[in-house]
Amino acid sequence: MRLRVEFTTEPFDLDEAPPHALVAREVVEAAELDAVDVGPFGNTAEGGADAVITAVDALLRKTLEAGATRISLQVNVVGEGGS
């Protein structure tokens, strides 16, 4: 099963990326995901179910530790392939 995760971390800072946003980027870029798209107002990544779920766990833990006060995420099944 393939999954797509879309997420944002808050609070926002339009002048410079806050630490929790930088951590989020590091987590998804280091994970075994593909189709990673990181932007100022939203982020998406796709991969096998296990890889996405592992990345989401790390994302939640590490961004909260880095000062995120809110994390919004959505996970969608996008197809078969990978585990």
N, C-alpha and C positions, 0 to 999 in steps of 0.2 A: 504494500500500500504506500502511495506517495501522499505527503501532506504539504500544505502551504501554511506558514505562520505569518501573520501580519501583526505588528506590535508598535507601540509607542511607549516612551517613558516620560515621566513628568517629575519635577516642574520643567517647563520650557525656558530656554534662554536664547533669544534671537541674536545676541551679540557674540557669544561663544558657546561651544558645546560643553554642557555640564559633565562632570565626571561620570555620572550614571549613563549618559548617552555614549561616551567613549567606551565604557565597559561593555555596553550592549553591542556595539560595533565589533569589539574584539571577540566577544563570545560567538557571534554568528559567523564571523570571518574565519575563526579557528575551528569551527565545527565541520563535520563531514557533510556539508550541505551544498546544494548548487542553486543557481539562479538567485543569489543573494543581491538584494538591492537596498542600500542604506541611504536614507535621505533625511532632511531636517524635520519633516512632519510625519513620517511613517516609514516603516521598514518591512520588507518581505523576504522570505527565504523558503526554498523548497528542498525536499529530500525524502529519503525513506523514513518511514514512521519512527523507527528506533532513533535515528539521528535527530529528527525534529524534536521528539519528546525529550531526549537527552539535552539538546540545546535549550529548550524552553525551561527545563529544570535549572540549568546553569544560569540562564538569563535572569530568571526570577531571583535566585539567590544572590547573584553577584551585583545586579543593579540595585537591589534593596540595600545591600551592604555599602554601595557607593553613593547612597543618598536619594534614590528615587522614592517619591512619595506616592506615586500611582503608576501602575503598569497596565496598559490595556492591550489585550491580545485576542486574536481570533485564529482558530486552527480549522482548516478545511481539508477534506479529502479531495485530492485532485486526480487520482488515478491509481493504477496498479503498478507494481514494480518496486523492487527494494523491500527491505524489512524495517 
